[in-house]
Amino acid sequence: MLFVSDNASTKIKTIMQEEHMTPEHFVRVSVLGGGCSGLSYKMDFDDKIQSDDQVFEDKGIKLVTDLRSFLYVCNTTLEYSDGLNGKGFEFKNPNATRTCACGESFAV
């Protein structure tokens, strides 16, 4: 399962509305090799489901990830912060054994 916080859900809905996305659009979460800790998160909007995609919905947001990436992000929560210490999306991943200071890469 993938989860989304209340703040992230609100921000995603706002972005989708501002960008005039259709109800078929969803958030695609991927894991790529690279970054200072070895693996990096990638998040974007998509409207095409692939054959190996895992599909989840939380708080009205459809989250999709390919099967390989799901092995790394299972039970991860997508958060959003607009506070003084940073602004943007971040992943709270219980599978990560270490993360970099910027929070954009991790290791398992």
C-alpha positions in Angstrom: 0.0 0.0 0.0 1.0 3.6 -0.6 -0.4 6.4 1.5 -0.8 10.2 1.2 -1.0 12.7 4.1 -3.8 15.2 4.4 -1.4 18.1 3.4 -0.1 16.1 0.4 -3.6 15.2 -0.7 -4.7 18.9 -0.6 -1.7 20.0 -2.6 -2.0 17.3 -5.2 -5.7 18.2 -5.8 -4.7 21.9 -6.1 -2.0 21.1 -8.6 -4.3 18.9 -10.7 -7.0 21.5 -10.7 -4.6 24.3 -11.7 -3.1 22.2 -14.5 -6.6 21.3 -15.7 -5.8 17.5 -15.4 -8.6 15.0 -16.1 -9.9 12.5 -13.6 -7.8 9.9 -15.4 -4.6 11.5 -14.1 -2.8 10.1 -11.1 0.4 10.4 -9.2 3.1 8.0 -10.4 5.8 7.1 -7.9 9.0 5.5 -9.1 12.4 4.5 -7.7 15.5 5.1 -9.8 19.1 4.2 -9.2 21.2 7.2 -8.2 21.4 9.9 -5.6 23.9 10.1 -2.8 22.3 7.2 -0.9 21.9 4.9 -3.9 18.2 5.2 -4.8 16.1 8.2 -5.7 12.4 8.9 -5.7 10.6 10.2 -8.7 7.1 11.6 -8.6 5.1 12.9 -11.5 1.6 12.9 -13.0 0.5 10.4 -15.6 -2.7 9.1 -17.2 -1.5 5.7 -18.6 -1.6 2.5 -16.5 1.1 0.0 -17.5 0.7 -3.8 -17.2 2.9 -4.2 -14.1 1.6 -1.2 -12.2 0.3 -1.4 -8.7 -2.6 1.0 -8.1 -3.6 2.4 -4.7 -6.0 5.1 -3.6 -5.8 7.1 -0.3 -7.7 10.3 0.6 -9.1 10.6 -2.9 -5.6 10.4 -4.6 -4.7 7.6 -6.9 -1.1 6.5 -6.5 0.5 4.2 -9.0 3.9 2.6 -9.0 5.5 -0.1 -11.1 6.1 -3.5 -9.4 9.9 -3.1 -9.0 9.5 0.3 -7.4 6.8 -1.0 -5.1 9.3 -3.3 -3.5 11.1 -0.3 -2.2 8.2 2.0 -1.4 5.7 -0.4 0.2 3.9 1.3 3.1 5.5 4.7 2.3 3.6 7.9 2.9 3.8 10.9 0.6 4.0 14.1 2.7 3.9 17.7 1.8 5.3 20.6 3.8 5.2 24.3 3.1 6.9 25.4 6.3 10.0 27.5 6.9 12.4 24.5 6.8 11.5 23.6 3.3 8.7 23.4 0.9 7.6 20.4 -1.1 6.8 16.7 -1.2 8.8 14.1 0.7 8.5 10.4 1.2 8.3 8.9 4.7 9.6 5.4 3.9 9.7 2.8 6.7 11.9 0.6 4.5 14.8 3.1 4.2 17.8 2.2 6.3 19.4 5.6 5.5 18.5 8.8 3.7 20.5 11.8 2.5 20.2 15.2 4.1 17.9 16.5 1.3 15.5 13.6 1.6 15.6 12.8 -2.2 17.6 9.6 -2.0 17.6 6.6 0.2 19.0 3.1 0.8 17.4 -0.1 1.9 
